[in-house]
Amino acid sequence: MPRLIVIKGVDEGKQFELTGAVFAVGRDAASGLRLHDTEVSRRHAEFRLMDGGYHVLDVGSANGTFVNNQPVKDALLRSGDHVQIGQTILVFSAGKPASQGPSDLADRISMITRQDIDFSSAIVKTIAETEGHRILSRPEQAQGTAWLKTALANLGVMYETIQATSYILDVDQLLERIMELIFRSIGADRGCIMLRTPDTTNYEPKAIRFREKVDHQEKIPVSRTIMDYVLKEKQGVLTADAGSDQRFNTGQSIVRFGIHEVICVPMKGRHETVGVLYMDTHSTARDLIQRSMPSRFSEDHLTLAMAIGHQAALAVEETRYHQAMLQAERLAAIGQTIAALSHHIKNILQGLRSGREILKMGLTEKNDQLLQQGWKIVEKNQGRMEHLVMDMLSYSKEREPAFEETDLNQIVKEVVELMKGRAKDGNASLEMRLEVTLPPVPAESEAIHRALLNIVTNAIDAVEERNPGQVIVSTNVEADGAWARISVTDNGTGIPLNKVAEIFKPFVSTKGAKGTGLGLAVSRKVLREHGGDILVQSQPGKGTRMILRLPMKGPPGYDPGTTLNDAPPSRPKL
């Protein structure tokens, strides 16, 4: 059955099945798909079944209809298409047309019921979900031949190796765990993992291990001859008698340090060899003379070591790649921040320089008018610097609000009083429409004051080119009583639909040199810390409404009788 799923907007989560040939969409109660989005027209669009598929048709809406971010009048929909109507986004799912054959794999499966066949007598063995892990971790308890037990042991080591690489994120801890698993299946006396340091040809040990009854204080003599051969040939090596092997007998250390058997494998990842896995057995001088040392390494051990080395290399590569990506993102963010801050600070410094020059002229000429004009410019730019610093601190710092019973109407009055002069300078009116019965809201008053101040400042700037400009700040409680609202409405130029999501990104400003690009980002952060948010309703050419939404109910454990802000700081003056 074709359907529409709301993934963003006031009606998020709702689903509507397209059951007829024509399906109307809008705010009107008679619409088959009624949306409560204030930017949706009463009769906004229609979904019509034509030529075997559903089309979306815009029927003269005020804000238009978009499919995959493109404005449309009539568009054929395919599964997965995103339809945007106002601030609401719906995903279209075509379902399976009745005229077509099976399109779902489930339609090609026939489930056999108990009436069709009695299979209980055919079950030979059942195994619980955790039983497989038990067998792999304790293969000696499994029934079967010695070959099967050995195979299960090797498989168990590989299974635990893969598990380790999936959840151990620290490379050193991971390699220690891998050495532990290797020694469980391979009877080595000593072993180590050598990793190549990034951007060099040097190898350094990252994990070492000794078999029990071996002196753990001694150094592990790693044969550089064997290691160089493995890295050059990119092959794993198993030596049954390292001292007599013609390829390695030039390495005096092999005989001097009593190296009898060696397994050395390259740790080859997807793109490069990141290190080597090295293990050996130790022999005494008497063992060498009498040649009485039994062989403890086999070809199966070499194969197992190669497989483990490959898994370990993949994990090391993945960790290094992840760290490199984080570092690159961190550097890119730092670069973007520095560039943006430098731009804003440069503008402020230019303003201070201009004010300083006018002040100097006023002092030289003893002109009070020039002195007042220069001081006004200096004071204004000093305020801009203060706002920039405060916004940076607010945005970069994670914090829990200090909740108290807050009168939102009083905050609105204070902000409007502060901004009246600025609105007047911009030839704009600034009005209040308050709900007098608005109850106190659990919030940090200073934080909400700052967030609202940013929003009102933006609104006044947005109506500069309007004659007359108008900004209205209103309060109310939503119909369900769960949310309080502060709405800031202006008749400015509005925000294009495709730019709404960007305005809350840090250092994105539509005001050029006037803005820091942090005000809206900080304001949304403040509201979200309170469990609320900022909603945007905007029509290009008509204006914008910013809605600061706050929950009426405080966080768990909040006691309305207590005041967490014992001594709130004084509010800024403009």
Salt bridges, closest charged atoms under 4 A:
ASP11 OD1 - LYS14 NZ 3.10
ASP11 OD1 - HIS36 ND1 2.89
GLU17 OE2 - ARG3 NH2 3.36
GLU46 OE2 - ARG43 NH2 2.67
GLU46 OE1 - ARG48 NH2 2.64
ASP58 OD1 - LYS73 NZ 3.82
ASP74 OD1 - HIS55 ND1 3.06
GLU131 OE2 - ARG134 NH2 2.56
GLU160 OE1 - ARG177 NH2 2.85
GLU160 OE2 - ARG184 NH1 2.61
GLU180 OE2 - ARG177 NH1 2.91
ASP189 OD1 - ARG211 NE 2.53
ASP189 OD2 - ARG296 NH2 2.95
GLU204 OE2 - LYS206 NZ 3.20
GLU218 OE1 - ARG190 NH1 3.36
ASP228 OD1 - ARG224 NE 2.87
ASP241 OD2 - ARG291 NH1 2.88
ASP245 OD2 - ARG247 NH2 3.06
GLU272 OE1 - ARG196 NH2 2.47
ASP280 OD1 - ARG190 NE 3.04
GLU357 OE2 - ARG356 NH2 3.30
ASP391 OD1 - ARG450 NH2 2.97
GLU414 OE1 - HIS449 NE2 3.95
GLU414 OE1 - ARG571 NH1 2.02
GLU431 OE1 - ARG433 NH2 3.63
GLU444 OE1 - ARG399 NH2 2.97
GLU446 OE2 - ARG571 NE 3.05
ASP461 OD1 - ARG422 NH2 3.16
ASP461 OD2 - LYS511 NZ 2.85
GLU464 OE1 - LYS514 NZ 2.75
GLU478 OE2 - ARG485 NE 2.66
GLU478 OE2 - ARG549 NE 2.55
GLU529 OE2 - LYS525 NZ 2.59
ASP533 OD1 - ARG524 NE 3.17
ASP533 OD1 - ARG528 NE 3.30
